[in-house]
């Protein structure tokens, strides 16, 4: 005789037959969601973390899609995977996952400082930042005159544009317009400039408000670590920030990163800087994410209302 299971027993049975279960620490840095996978993924082939990242990108991208797409993820988040270190001097290795790519660097996803039982004041020393061009004229659809842009590397390529030149203020209520113009700027800059590929295969009272338009058509909630590094490189190139000088970068929601020019460097033919960034990060959840074998969306989905495609 078959005996129906109680509701709690059914739930337990579902968990037992789940195809995959991931242990995730939910976190945010300056308001940007940066979840961290700490269990459920075995180590993968690769002699370096970069090699392991390429393995995921070319052969195991389903993990990124599963955890970042709906219904398990959202359009406003990043995910990080902690792995055993490849460098004996490192405590751990980690791979950054974003909706469009596996970025080579991210400030918001990287910062951590452990002090006793509390980890919220964070810092990271990053690789070189440098300027590709200043005051470049960019022809943007919808604008009668060219828009001035500075292009700099801070872990990724950034175009820095004065929002007032586009008739905007950086406020949350202007989010839709900021994203729209940001996407148009990105497309125009990609066709009108040719910065090289990734080069790696003021004082503390100075403050500026910024926002970064990122895929899939949204604003970075944090001040953006790599974007702040690019801004720092521009300020140093213009002679507005010396070695040892610091700069506060404030996000669209009011959170701040403090950047300092640690030293000068060289990247190929480009004059560069070594920056240090500090901000705040908080743990917000401990959770298990489950991929059930009968789930019709093992890699999730993207609906056009939240997932803008440029």
Backbone as JSON, one array per atom type, in Angstrom:
{
  "sequence": "XXXXXXXXXXXXXXXXXXXXXXXXXXXXXXXXXXXXXXXXXXXXXXXXXXXXXXXXXXXXXXXXXXXXXXXXXXXXXXXXXXXXXXXXXXXXXXXXXXXXXXXXXXXXXXXXXXXXXXXXXXXXXXXXXXXXXXXXXXXXXXXXXXXXXXXXXXXXXXXXXXXXXXXXXXXXXXXXXXXXXXXXXXXXXXXXXXXXXXXXXXXXXXXXXXXXXXXXXXXXXXXXXXXXXXXXXXXXXXXXXXXXXXXXXXXXXXXXXXXXXXXXXXXXXXXXXXXXXXXXXXXXXXXXXXXXXXXXXXXXXXXXXXXXXX",
  "N": [[0.85, -1.19, 0.0], [0.62, 2.15, -0.9], [1.83, 4.97, 0.77], [1.12, 8.3, 1.17], [3.63, 10.84, 1.23], [4.49, 13.09, 3.85], [4.42, 16.69, 3.67], [6.92, 17.86, 4.43], [8.56, 15.64, 4.18], [8.48, 15.17, 1.44], [9.8, 17.44, 0.52], [12.32, 16.96, 1.6], [13.02, 14.63, 0.19], [13.18, 15.64, -2.41], [15.44, 17.27, -2.18], [17.37, 15.36, -1.73], [17.57, 14.0, -4.18], [18.52, 15.91, -5.82], [20.29, 17.19, -8.6], [22.58, 18.86, -8.46], [24.06, 20.61, -5.77], [24.86, 23.69, -4.4], [26.87, 25.44, -2.13], [26.55, 28.65, -0.98], [27.74, 31.85, -0.13], [26.08, 34.71, 0.49], [26.76, 38.02, -0.4], [27.45, 41.58, -0.33], [29.08, 44.37, -1.8], [29.49, 47.61, -1.22], [26.86, 47.82, -2.01], [26.63, 46.39, -4.38], [25.75, 43.2, -5.45], [27.61, 40.4, -4.73], [27.93, 37.38, -4.78], [29.35, 34.36, -3.33], [30.63, 31.26, -4.18], [31.22, 28.56, -2.19], [31.22, 25.85, -1.94], [30.47, 22.71, -3.53], [31.46, 22.66, -6.07], [33.84, 20.95, -7.85], [37.45, 20.94, -8.1], [39.05, 22.02, -11.14], [40.63, 21.26, -14.38], [43.8, 22.83, -15.08], [46.73, 24.76, -14.83], [47.05, 27.23, -13.78], [45.08, 29.84, -12.21], [43.99, 31.42, -14.16], [44.03, 29.6, -16.29], [42.19, 27.74, -15.32], [39.93, 29.35, -15.25], [39.58, 29.73, -18.02], [38.92, 27.14, -18.7], [36.37, 26.87, -17.55], [35.04, 28.85, -19.04], [35.24, 27.93, -21.71], [34.46, 25.25, -21.61], [32.73, 24.65, -19.5], [30.62, 26.44, -19.05], [28.06, 26.35, -18.2], [27.74, 26.45, -15.47], [28.06, 29.15, -14.7], [25.89, 30.29, -16.11], [23.74, 28.92, -14.91], [23.71, 29.82, -12.24], [23.59, 32.59, -12.4], [21.64, 33.46, -14.2], [18.04, 33.99, -14.29], [15.89, 31.46, -12.84], [17.48, 31.32, -10.55], [19.36, 33.29, -10.26], [19.92, 36.82, -10.91], [19.58, 39.88, -12.84], [21.12, 41.77, -11.63], [23.72, 41.18, -10.31], [26.81, 39.54, -9.32], [28.91, 36.6, -9.41], [31.19, 34.66, -7.57], [33.74, 32.19, -7.6], [35.37, 30.16, -5.37], [38.46, 28.54, -5.29], [41.04, 25.98, -4.78], [44.36, 27.3, -4.27], [46.7, 28.08, -6.93], [49.12, 29.22, -6.76], [51.67, 28.97, -4.45], [52.04, 30.92, -2.56], [49.61, 31.99, -2.14], [46.46, 32.1, -0.4], [44.06, 31.23, -1.4], [42.39, 30.65, -4.53], [40.37, 32.42, -6.91], [37.57, 32.79, -9.12], [36.01, 35.17, -11.1], [32.7, 35.78, -12.04], [30.61, 37.24, -14.38], [27.65, 38.55, -16.06], [28.16, 38.69, -18.8], [30.7, 37.8, -19.21], [33.89, 36.44, -18.02], [35.49, 38.39, -16.08], [38.84, 39.83, -16.02], [39.52, 41.18, -13.73], [38.11, 42.61, -10.75], [37.12, 45.06, -8.53], [35.03, 45.29, -6.56], [34.32, 42.61, -6.27], [36.53, 41.52, -5.12], [37.56, 42.58, -2.75], [38.53, 42.15, 0.64], [38.92, 42.05, 4.1], [40.0, 40.51, 6.96], [39.26, 40.71, 10.3], [39.41, 39.69, 13.39], [36.26, 38.54, 14.23], [34.87, 39.94, 12.41], [34.3, 41.14, 9.15], [34.35, 43.69, 7.23], [35.49, 46.17, 6.54], [37.37, 46.76, 3.84], [40.09, 46.02, 1.56], [42.18, 46.19, -1.39], [45.06, 45.69, -3.32], [45.72, 46.55, -6.58], [46.53, 45.55, -9.99], [48.35, 47.3, -12.58], [47.06, 50.5, -13.63], [46.23, 52.52, -16.43], [46.29, 55.19, -18.9], [44.69, 55.38, -22.02], [43.75, 57.34, -23.78], [42.98, 60.87, -23.72], [40.29, 63.21, -23.55], [38.95, 62.43, -25.95], [37.09, 62.75, -28.94], [33.9, 61.56, -29.38], [31.47, 60.41, -31.5], [28.16, 60.19, -30.91], [25.07, 58.6, -31.38], [22.15, 60.58, -31.41], [23.21, 62.82, -30.23], [24.1, 66.15, -30.89], [26.65, 67.21, -31.06], [30.11, 66.01, -30.78], [30.91, 63.84, -28.02], [33.02, 64.26, -25.25], [35.48, 62.01, -24.11], [37.45, 60.18, -21.8], [39.65, 57.47, -22.02], [40.59, 54.65, -20.26], [42.5, 52.05, -18.63], [41.65, 49.91, -15.99], [41.73, 47.39, -15.0], [39.74, 46.54, -16.49], [38.63, 47.93, -19.64], [37.65, 51.32, -19.65], [35.46, 54.01, -20.44], [35.41, 57.31, -19.59], [33.11, 59.72, -18.93], [31.8, 62.97, -18.54], [28.85, 63.34, -16.86], [27.24, 65.58, -16.92], [27.73, 66.65, -19.4], [26.11, 65.21, -20.99], [23.74, 66.11, -20.26], [22.76, 65.11, -17.83], [22.25, 64.17, -14.37], [23.87, 62.26, -11.82], [21.89, 60.29, -10.36], [19.67, 58.06, -8.62], [17.07, 58.12, -9.6], [17.44, 58.77, -12.23], [18.22, 56.5, -13.48], [17.34, 54.91, -15.74], [17.76, 56.6, -17.96], [20.52, 57.05, -17.71], [21.56, 54.48, -18.13], [20.68, 54.04, -20.77], [22.04, 56.05, -22.27], [24.62, 55.35, -21.57], [24.88, 52.79, -22.77], [24.68, 53.51, -25.47], [26.96, 55.08, -25.69], [28.97, 53.16, -25.21], [28.71, 51.46, -27.45], [29.33, 53.27, -29.51], [31.96, 54.03, -28.87], [33.3, 51.6, -29.09], [33.34, 51.24, -31.83], [34.75, 53.42, -32.74], [37.23, 53.68, -31.56], [40.37, 52.05, -30.82], [41.63, 50.59, -28.47], [44.37, 48.69, -27.01], [44.38, 45.06, -26.55], [43.57, 43.34, -23.45], [46.18, 44.06, -21.21], [47.25, 42.09, -19.7], [47.35, 38.82, -20.7], [44.06, 64.67, -6.7], [43.47, 64.6, -2.94], [42.51, 62.73, 0.06], [40.17, 64.0, 0.65], [39.02, 64.68, -1.71], [36.25, 64.13, -3.73], [34.11, 62.38, -5.95], [31.11, 61.76, -7.73], [29.99, 58.88, -9.38], [28.75, 56.65, -11.95], [28.41, 53.41, -13.39], [27.57, 52.0, -16.42], [26.64, 48.8, -17.04], [26.6, 45.46, -18.5], [23.62, 43.52, -18.05], [22.52, 45.99, -19.18], [22.27, 47.86, -16.96], [22.89, 49.7, -13.89], [25.93, 49.72, -12.12], [25.85, 49.05, -8.74], [27.75, 49.57, -6.81], [30.67, 51.76, -6.25], [32.37, 50.8, -8.19], [35.22, 49.07, -8.61], [37.28, 48.57, -10.61], [36.59, 50.55, -12.41], [36.99, 52.8, -10.83], [39.74, 52.64, -10.54], [40.53, 53.16, -13.18], [39.65, 55.8, -13.34], [41.36, 56.95, -11.47], [43.82, 56.62, -12.75], [43.48, 58.39, -14.87], [43.27, 60.86, -13.5], [45.84, 60.98, -12.4], [47.39, 61.03, -14.72], [46.65, 63.51, -15.73], [47.91, 65.12, -13.98], [46.64, 65.75, -11.64], [46.58, 64.23, -9.39], [48.89, 63.01, -7.23], [51.51, 60.54, -6.55], [50.75, 58.67, -3.7], [48.57, 60.19, -3.18], [45.03, 60.36, -2.53], [41.63, 59.47, -3.38], [38.13, 59.83, -3.32], [35.53, 57.86, -4.46], [32.22, 57.94, -5.22], [29.19, 56.07, -5.35], [26.13, 55.64, -7.3], [24.21, 55.11, -5.39], [25.29, 56.16, -3.15], [27.36, 54.85, -1.74], [30.9, 54.41, -0.96], [34.22, 54.12, -2.35], [37.63, 54.33, -1.51], [40.42, 55.38, -3.17], [43.92, 55.05, -3.68], [46.96, 56.24, -5.05], [49.47, 54.12, -5.22], [52.02, 53.69, -6.37], [54.12, 54.45, -9.25], [54.22, 52.95, -12.53], [54.91, 50.88, -15.42], [53.32, 49.87, -18.37], [53.93, 48.19, -21.06], [54.32, 50.56, -23.53], [53.0, 52.46, -22.13], [52.61, 54.89, -19.56], [51.91, 54.09, -16.21], [49.99, 53.36, -13.19], [50.1, 51.95, -9.87], [47.39, 51.07, -8.1], [45.56, 51.29, -4.95], [42.63, 50.17, -3.43], [39.96, 50.81, -1.18], [37.02, 49.78, 0.52], [33.7, 48.86, 1.59], [32.26, 45.77, 2.61], [29.71, 43.29, 3.04], [28.4, 40.35, 4.58], [25.39, 38.79, 3.69], [23.84, 36.55, 3.56], [23.59, 32.97, 4.01], [23.37, 30.24, 2.0], [21.87, 27.47, 0.18], [21.97, 26.5, -3.13], [20.06, 24.87, -5.49], [20.06, 22.57, -8.18], [17.67, 20.92, -9.69], [17.0, 17.71, -11.14], [14.71, 17.63, -12.75], [14.13, 20.22, -13.35], [13.06, 22.6, -15.68], [14.71, 24.62, -16.51], [17.71, 24.4, -16.5], [19.96, 25.96, -17.09], [18.92, 28.39, -16.65], [17.14, 31.46, -17.58], [16.59, 34.41, -19.62], [14.65, 37.23, -19.59], [13.26, 39.83, -21.58], [12.48, 42.18, -20.2], [14.16, 42.79, -18.09], [16.67, 42.13, -18.96], [18.51, 43.72, -20.81], [19.78, 43.8, -24.08], [22.54, 44.95, -25.71]],
  "CA": [[0.0, 0.0, 0.0], [1.39, 3.39, -0.97], [1.49, 5.96, 1.79], [1.59, 9.62, 0.74], [4.6, 11.46, 2.11], [4.17, 14.41, 4.4], [5.02, 17.77, 2.87], [8.33, 18.01, 4.77], [9.28, 14.49, 3.66], [8.62, 15.4, 0.0], [10.85, 18.44, 0.35], [13.6, 16.3, 1.88], [13.31, 13.72, -0.91], [13.61, 16.46, -3.54], [16.82, 17.69, -1.95], [18.24, 14.19, -1.83], [17.79, 13.58, -5.56], [18.94, 17.07, -6.6], [21.46, 16.93, -9.43], [23.71, 19.59, -7.91], [23.79, 21.54, -4.67], [25.97, 24.61, -4.21], [26.87, 26.26, -0.93], [26.83, 30.01, -1.4], [27.7, 32.95, 0.84], [25.56, 35.93, -0.12], [27.49, 39.21, 0.07], [27.42, 42.76, -1.2], [30.17, 45.33, -1.59], [29.01, 48.92, -1.62], [25.55, 47.68, -2.6], [26.67, 45.47, -5.52], [25.67, 41.81, -4.99], [28.79, 39.63, -5.15], [27.83, 36.1, -4.09], [30.58, 33.56, -3.35], [30.43, 29.81, -4.11], [32.25, 27.99, -1.32], [31.11, 24.4, -1.94], [29.63, 22.11, -4.55], [32.17, 22.65, -7.35], [35.15, 20.32, -7.74], [38.54, 21.6, -8.8], [39.01, 21.74, -12.59], [41.96, 21.28, -14.99], [44.43, 24.13, -15.28], [47.89, 24.96, -13.98], [46.9, 28.56, -13.18], [43.68, 30.23, -12.06], [43.56, 31.86, -15.49], [43.74, 28.39, -17.06], [40.93, 27.18, -14.81], [38.87, 30.24, -15.73], [39.34, 29.44, -19.43], [38.22, 25.85, -18.75], [34.95, 27.14, -17.33], [34.52, 29.66, -20.14], [35.16, 27.17, -22.96], [33.93, 23.88, -21.49], [31.81, 24.44, -18.38], [29.96, 27.73, -18.83], [26.72, 26.12, -17.66], [27.72, 26.85, -14.06], [27.8, 30.6, -14.65], [24.52, 30.53, -16.55], [22.8, 28.37, -13.94], [23.66, 30.58, -10.99], [23.4, 34.02, -12.61], [20.37, 33.7, -14.89], [16.84, 33.64, -13.55], [15.32, 31.94, -11.59], [18.38, 31.24, -9.4], [20.1, 34.54, -10.16], [19.21, 38.02, -11.35], [20.38, 40.73, -13.72], [21.9, 42.71, -10.83], [24.58, 40.44, -9.4], [28.0, 38.82, -9.79], [29.17, 35.38, -8.65], [32.62, 34.33, -7.47], [34.0, 30.79, -7.27], [36.61, 29.96, -4.61], [39.14, 27.29, -5.63], [42.37, 25.87, -4.17], [45.31, 28.19, -4.96], [47.75, 27.53, -7.79], [50.33, 29.86, -6.28], [51.91, 28.54, -3.07], [52.0, 32.08, -1.68], [48.22, 32.43, -2.01], [45.58, 31.33, 0.48], [42.98, 30.66, -2.22], [42.19, 31.22, -5.85], [38.95, 32.63, -7.18], [37.19, 33.15, -10.48], [34.9, 36.13, -11.11], [31.72, 35.53, -13.1], [29.61, 38.26, -14.63], [26.64, 38.06, -17.0], [28.64, 38.67, -20.17], [32.07, 37.32, -19.33], [34.7, 36.18, -16.84], [36.41, 39.54, -16.16], [40.16, 39.58, -15.44], [39.67, 41.83, -12.42], [36.96, 43.36, -10.23], [37.38, 45.55, -7.18], [33.95, 44.94, -5.65], [34.3, 41.17, -6.04], [37.83, 41.06, -4.61], [37.98, 43.17, -1.47], [38.26, 41.45, 1.9], [39.86, 42.18, 5.22], [39.52, 39.75, 8.11], [39.71, 41.28, 11.58], [38.64, 39.0, 14.4], [35.07, 37.88, 13.71], [34.17, 40.88, 11.55], [34.96, 41.43, 7.87], [33.55, 44.64, 6.46], [36.36, 47.19, 5.98], [38.1, 45.91, 2.9], [41.05, 46.68, 0.69], [42.89, 45.34, -2.33], [46.04, 46.36, -4.19], [45.43, 46.03, -7.91], [47.56, 45.69, -11.0], [48.51, 48.64, -13.14], [46.05, 51.23, -14.36], [46.89, 53.5, -17.3], [45.41, 55.96, -19.78], [44.83, 55.18, -23.46], [43.56, 58.62, -24.45], [42.23, 61.89, -23.0], [39.49, 64.17, -24.32], [38.67, 61.92, -27.28], [35.78, 63.11, -29.48], [33.12, 60.38, -29.74], [30.18, 60.72, -32.12], [27.15, 59.32, -30.3], [23.73, 58.82, -31.93], [21.27, 61.36, -30.56], [23.91, 64.02, -29.77], [24.42, 67.04, -32.01], [28.1, 67.42, -31.08], [30.84, 64.9, -30.18], [31.04, 63.74, -26.57], [34.39, 64.08, -24.8], [35.66, 60.82, -23.28], [38.78, 59.67, -21.45], [39.64, 56.0, -22.02], [41.66, 54.18, -19.37], [42.46, 50.66, -18.16], [41.72, 49.77, -14.54], [41.38, 45.99, -14.81], [38.96, 46.46, -17.72], [38.64, 49.22, -20.32], [36.56, 52.22, -19.28], [35.34, 55.35, -21.02], [34.94, 58.21, -18.55], [32.39, 60.84, -19.54], [31.12, 63.86, -17.61], [27.41, 63.15, -17.05], [26.6, 66.87, -17.23], [27.87, 66.9, -20.83], [24.98, 64.52, -21.61], [22.53, 66.7, -19.68], [22.26, 64.25, -16.78], [22.83, 64.11, -13.04], [23.97, 60.87, -11.38], [20.92, 60.02, -9.3], [18.98, 56.8, -8.86], [15.86, 58.33, -10.41], [17.84, 58.91, -13.62], [18.85, 55.25, -13.86], [17.0, 54.45, -17.09], [18.44, 57.47, -18.93], [21.96, 56.82, -17.6], [21.85, 53.21, -18.8], [20.47, 54.2, -22.22], [23.15, 56.81, -22.85], [25.83, 54.55, -21.37], [24.94, 51.75, -23.79], [24.98, 54.15, -26.75], [28.37, 55.48, -25.63], [29.81, 51.97, -25.35], [28.7, 51.0, -28.84], [30.04, 54.26, -30.33], [33.4, 53.97, -28.56], [33.83, 50.34, -29.62], [33.53, 51.36, -33.27], [35.55, 54.59, -33.1], [38.56, 53.62, -30.94], [40.99, 50.72, -30.85], [42.61, 50.35, -27.42], [44.94, 47.34, -27.1], [43.74, 44.03, -25.77], [43.98, 43.31, -22.05], [47.63, 44.0, -21.11], [47.63, 40.94, -18.89], [46.62, 37.68, -21.41], [43.27, 65.06, -5.55], [43.73, 64.01, -1.64], [41.41, 61.91, 0.54], [38.94, 64.79, 0.75], [38.44, 64.83, -3.03], [35.15, 63.18, -3.93], [33.34, 62.51, -7.18], [30.03, 60.8, -7.88], [30.05, 58.22, -10.69], [27.99, 55.43, -12.12], [28.93, 52.61, -14.5], [26.57, 51.22, -17.16], [27.2, 47.47, -17.27], [25.7, 44.46, -19.04], [22.82, 43.57, -19.28], [21.77, 47.23, -19.25], [21.95, 48.28, -15.61], [23.92, 50.48, -13.24], [26.68, 49.12, -11.02], [25.42, 49.65, -7.47], [28.94, 50.01, -6.07], [31.44, 52.75, -7.01], [33.09, 50.05, -9.22], [36.65, 49.08, -8.31], [38.11, 48.75, -11.8], [36.28, 51.87, -12.95], [37.66, 53.77, -9.99], [41.16, 52.56, -10.9], [40.67, 53.89, -14.44], [39.51, 57.23, -13.01], [42.59, 57.34, -10.78], [44.86, 56.72, -13.77], [43.23, 59.64, -15.61], [43.63, 61.98, -12.63], [47.29, 61.02, -12.29], [47.9, 61.44, -16.03], [46.38, 64.94, -15.88], [48.66, 65.86, -12.97], [45.72, 66.17, -10.59], [46.71, 63.33, -8.24], [50.27, 62.53, -7.16], [51.74, 59.28, -5.82], [50.39, 58.85, -2.3], [47.31, 60.9, -3.11], [43.83, 59.53, -2.46], [40.45, 60.0, -4.06], [36.9, 59.13, -2.95], [34.6, 57.63, -5.56], [30.9, 57.65, -4.64], [28.3, 55.41, -6.31], [24.82, 56.23, -7.51], [23.42, 54.94, -4.17], [25.95, 56.86, -2.05], [28.47, 54.13, -1.13], [32.18, 54.99, -1.36], [35.52, 53.48, -2.36], [38.75, 55.26, -1.44], [41.54, 54.93, -4.0], [45.21, 55.7, -3.45], [48.03, 55.93, -6.0], [50.55, 53.53, -4.44], [53.3, 53.93, -7.04], [54.05, 54.53, -10.7], [54.67, 51.72, -13.19], [54.93, 50.94, -16.88], [52.68, 48.76, -19.06], [54.36, 48.41, -22.44], [54.73, 51.94, -23.75], [52.11, 53.35, -21.39], [52.85, 55.23, -18.16], [50.83, 53.47, -15.44], [50.03, 53.49, -11.74], [49.65, 50.83, -9.05], [46.41, 51.65, -7.18], [45.0, 50.53, -3.83], [41.24, 50.59, -3.21], [39.31, 50.36, 0.05], [35.59, 49.99, 0.56], [33.03, 48.05, 2.6], [31.51, 44.61, 2.12], [28.96, 42.66, 4.12], [27.72, 39.08, 4.35], [23.96, 38.98, 3.84], [23.1, 35.29, 3.56], [24.22, 31.67, 3.79], [22.28, 29.54, 1.32], [22.13, 26.36, -0.73], [21.31, 26.63, -4.43], [19.83, 23.5, -5.96], [19.67, 22.29, -9.56], [16.9, 19.68, -9.67], [17.08, 17.05, -12.45], [13.51, 17.85, -13.57], [13.95, 21.66, -13.57], [13.12, 22.87, -17.13], [15.64, 25.7, -16.8], [18.99, 24.09, -15.83], [20.86, 27.1, -17.28], [18.17, 29.61, -16.42], [16.58, 32.16, -18.73], [16.66, 35.87, -19.58], [13.48, 37.88, -20.19], [13.66, 41.14, -22.09], [12.16, 43.33, -19.37], [15.29, 43.09, -17.21], [17.94, 41.74, -19.57], [18.73, 44.51, -22.02], [20.87, 43.33, -24.94], [22.99, 46.11, -26.49]],
  "C": [[0.88, 1.24, 0.0], [0.89, 4.37, 0.07], [2.01, 7.31, 1.35], [2.59, 10.2, 1.75], [4.06, 12.77, 2.65], [4.91, 15.47, 3.59], [6.51, 17.91, 3.15], [9.15, 16.86, 4.22], [9.5, 14.62, 2.16], [9.76, 16.37, -0.27], [12.21, 17.81, 0.55], [13.99, 15.37, 0.75], [13.8, 14.49, -2.13], [15.06, 16.87, -3.39], [17.78, 16.53, -2.15], [18.54, 13.82, -3.28], [18.23, 14.76, -6.44], [20.22, 16.74, -7.36], [22.71, 17.59, -8.85], [23.24, 20.48, -6.77], [25.03, 22.38, -4.44], [25.8, 25.37, -2.9], [27.36, 27.66, -1.29], [26.75, 30.96, -0.21], [27.22, 34.18, 0.09], [26.27, 37.14, 0.46], [27.19, 40.39, -0.85], [28.55, 43.68, -0.81], [29.7, 46.67, -2.11], [27.65, 48.87, -2.29], [25.48, 46.73, -3.78], [26.71, 44.03, -5.01], [26.81, 41.01, -5.6], [28.79, 38.3, -4.39], [29.08, 35.26, -4.29], [30.23, 32.08, -3.2], [31.57, 29.22, -3.29], [32.17, 26.47, -1.27], [30.2, 23.92, -3.04], [30.26, 22.06, -5.93], [33.55, 22.03, -7.15], [36.2, 21.13, -8.49], [38.56, 21.15, -10.27], [40.41, 21.79, -13.16], [42.48, 22.7, -15.19], [45.58, 24.32, -14.31], [47.87, 26.32, -13.28], [45.41, 28.84, -13.02], [43.14, 30.74, -13.4], [43.21, 30.65, -16.36], [42.44, 27.73, -16.62], [39.74, 28.03, -15.26], [38.53, 29.95, -17.19], [38.64, 28.09, -19.6], [36.73, 26.06, -18.55], [34.35, 27.86, -18.54], [34.28, 28.82, -21.4], [34.41, 25.84, -22.82], [32.87, 23.7, -20.41], [31.06, 25.72, -18.03], [28.56, 27.57, -18.25], [26.63, 26.55, -16.2], [27.38, 28.33, -13.92], [26.35, 30.89, -15.04], [23.5, 30.08, -15.51], [22.62, 29.26, -12.73], [23.37, 32.06, -11.19], [22.11, 34.36, -13.35], [19.2, 33.43, -13.95], [16.51, 32.16, -13.79], [16.26, 31.88, -10.39], [19.18, 32.51, -9.19], [19.25, 35.72, -10.58], [20.13, 38.84, -12.23], [21.28, 41.68, -12.95], [22.77, 41.97, -9.82], [25.83, 39.94, -10.12], [28.14, 37.57, -8.93], [30.66, 35.09, -8.7], [32.77, 32.88, -7.02], [35.36, 30.68, -6.59], [37.16, 28.57, -4.94], [40.45, 27.19, -4.85], [43.37, 26.73, -4.95], [46.26, 27.42, -5.86], [49.11, 28.08, -7.39], [50.52, 29.52, -4.81], [51.87, 29.7, -2.08], [50.57, 32.56, -1.43], [47.45, 31.53, -1.05], [44.46, 30.65, -0.29], [43.03, 31.29, -3.6], [40.71, 31.5, -6.03], [38.74, 33.12, -8.6], [35.95, 34.04, -10.41], [33.99, 35.82, -12.29], [30.75, 36.7, -13.19], [28.71, 37.8, -15.77], [27.17, 37.89, -18.41], [29.98, 37.95, -20.31], [32.63, 36.87, -17.98], [35.75, 37.3, -16.8], [37.76, 39.22, -15.51], [40.35, 40.18, -14.06], [38.36, 42.5, -12.04], [37.28, 43.78, -8.81], [36.32, 45.1, -6.2], [33.92, 43.46, -5.33], [35.54, 40.65, -5.3], [38.1, 41.49, -3.18], [37.57, 42.33, -0.26], [39.35, 41.77, 2.9], [39.26, 41.46, 6.41], [40.13, 40.33, 9.37], [38.85, 40.68, 12.68], [37.47, 38.27, 13.75], [34.31, 38.78, 12.74], [34.97, 41.16, 10.3], [34.08, 42.4, 7.09], [34.37, 45.79, 5.9], [37.39, 46.49, 5.12], [39.09, 46.71, 2.07], [41.71, 45.69, -0.24], [43.86, 46.22, -3.13], [45.93, 45.72, -5.56], [46.62, 46.21, -8.84], [47.45, 47.04, -11.67], [47.25, 49.18, -13.8], [46.75, 52.27, -15.22], [45.89, 54.1, -18.27], [45.73, 55.65, -21.24], [44.69, 56.51, -24.2], [42.71, 59.56, -23.61], [41.46, 62.77, -23.98], [39.26, 63.72, -25.77], [37.25, 62.33, -27.71], [35.06, 61.85, -29.97], [31.77, 60.83, -30.3], [29.15, 59.7, -31.66], [25.79, 59.62, -30.91], [22.84, 59.57, -30.93], [21.89, 62.63, -30.02], [24.33, 64.85, -30.98], [25.92, 67.27, -32.16], [28.81, 66.23, -30.46], [30.9, 64.99, -28.66], [32.5, 63.51, -26.22], [34.49, 62.87, -23.86], [37.13, 60.57, -23.02], [38.68, 58.16, -21.42], [40.85, 55.51, -21.23], [41.41, 52.73, -18.97], [42.56, 50.65, -16.64], [41.46, 48.34, -14.11], [40.42, 45.57, -15.91], [39.03, 47.83, -18.37], [37.41, 50.03, -19.93], [36.64, 53.5, -20.09], [34.72, 56.24, -19.94], [34.38, 59.47, -19.2], [31.71, 61.66, -18.46], [29.62, 63.78, -17.87], [26.72, 64.46, -17.43], [26.7, 67.2, -18.72], [26.77, 66.2, -21.63], [23.66, 65.03, -21.04], [21.93, 65.9, -18.56], [22.94, 64.51, -15.44], [22.84, 62.65, -12.59], [23.13, 60.69, -10.13], [20.16, 58.75, -9.65], [17.75, 56.98, -9.74], [16.16, 58.53, -11.89], [18.43, 57.62, -14.19], [18.59, 54.82, -15.28], [17.74, 55.27, -18.14], [19.95, 57.25, -18.9], [22.37, 55.53, -18.3], [21.74, 53.36, -20.31], [21.64, 54.93, -22.86], [24.46, 56.04, -22.7], [25.97, 53.46, -22.42], [25.26, 52.34, -25.16], [26.45, 54.59, -26.81], [29.28, 54.28, -25.86], [29.88, 51.5, -26.8], [29.48, 51.96, -29.74], [31.55, 54.17, -30.11], [34.03, 52.71, -29.12], [34.1, 50.43, -31.11], [34.49, 52.48, -33.66], [36.93, 54.62, -32.45], [39.08, 52.2, -30.99], [42.04, 50.57, -29.76], [43.16, 48.94, -27.51], [44.14, 46.34, -26.29], [44.23, 44.1, -24.34], [45.5, 43.17, -21.94], [48.11, 42.84, -20.27], [46.94, 39.72, -19.51], [45.44, 37.59, -20.8], [43.74, 64.56, -4.18], [42.49, 63.29, -1.18], [40.1, 62.68, 0.68], [38.3, 64.99, -0.62], [37.4, 63.74, -3.26], [34.47, 63.44, -5.26], [32.27, 61.43, -7.18], [30.12, 60.21, -9.28], [29.02, 57.11, -10.75], [28.5, 54.73, -13.37], [27.78, 51.83, -15.12], [27.2, 49.89, -17.55], [26.13, 46.56, -17.88], [24.91, 43.84, -17.89], [21.95, 44.82, -19.38], [21.32, 47.66, -17.87], [23.08, 49.13, -15.07], [24.61, 49.66, -12.17], [26.26, 49.82, -9.73], [26.59, 50.19, -6.66], [29.64, 51.12, -6.84], [32.27, 52.14, -8.13], [34.6, 50.17, -9.03], [37.52, 49.32, -9.52], [37.84, 50.09, -12.46], [36.94, 52.98, -12.15], [39.15, 53.81, -10.28], [41.41, 53.33, -12.2], [40.58, 55.39, -14.2], [40.78, 57.75, -12.34], [43.73, 57.53, -11.77], [44.72, 58.01, -14.57], [43.65, 60.84, -14.78], [45.15, 62.12, -12.51], [47.91, 61.5, -13.6], [47.72, 62.94, -16.24], [47.16, 65.78, -14.87], [47.81, 66.34, -11.81], [45.8, 65.31, -9.34], [48.1, 62.72, -8.25], [50.35, 61.17, -6.48], [51.51, 59.54, -4.34], [49.06, 59.57, -2.12], [46.12, 59.96, -3.16], [42.63, 60.26, -3.04], [39.24, 59.17, -3.66], [35.96, 59.06, -4.15], [33.27, 57.18, -4.97], [29.98, 57.1, -5.71], [26.97, 56.14, -6.41], [23.92, 56.09, -6.28], [24.13, 55.51, -2.94], [27.05, 56.1, -1.35], [29.8, 54.62, -1.71], [33.31, 53.97, -1.39], [36.56, 54.59, -2.24], [39.93, 54.66, -2.18], [42.78, 55.73, -3.67], [46.19, 55.28, -4.54], [49.22, 55.43, -5.19], [51.91, 53.84, -5.05], [53.06, 54.06, -8.54], [54.63, 53.25, -11.3], [54.65, 51.95, -14.7], [54.22, 49.7, -17.41], [52.95, 48.94, -20.54], [54.89, 49.82, -22.6], [53.94, 52.95, -22.93], [52.63, 53.62, -19.97], [51.65, 54.75, -17.35], [50.99, 53.78, -13.96], [49.68, 52.14, -11.11], [48.7, 51.41, -8.01], [46.08, 50.72, -6.01], [43.58, 51.07, -3.6], [40.72, 50.01, -1.9], [37.82, 50.69, -0.02], [34.98, 49.17, 1.68], [32.28, 46.92, 1.95], [30.87, 43.91, 3.3], [28.4, 41.32, 3.67], [26.24, 39.29, 4.61], [23.18, 37.67, 3.88], [24.05, 34.1, 3.49], [23.12, 30.79, 3.19], [22.8, 28.36, 0.52], [21.32, 26.58, -2.0], [21.24, 25.25, -5.06], [19.45, 23.48, -7.43], [18.98, 20.93, -9.57], [16.93, 19.04, -11.05], [15.85, 17.26, -13.32], [13.26, 19.34, -13.84], [14.07, 21.95, -15.07], [14.12, 23.96, -17.51], [16.99, 25.45, -16.1], [20.02, 25.21, -15.99], [20.13, 28.43, -17.16], [17.64, 30.23, -17.71], [16.76, 33.66, -18.52], [15.44, 36.43, -20.31], [13.81, 39.34, -20.49], [13.35, 42.32, -21.22], [13.31, 43.74, -18.47], [16.65, 42.85, -17.85], [18.1, 42.46, -20.89], [19.92, 43.94, -22.8], [21.26, 44.47, -25.85], [23.36, 45.69, -27.9]]
}
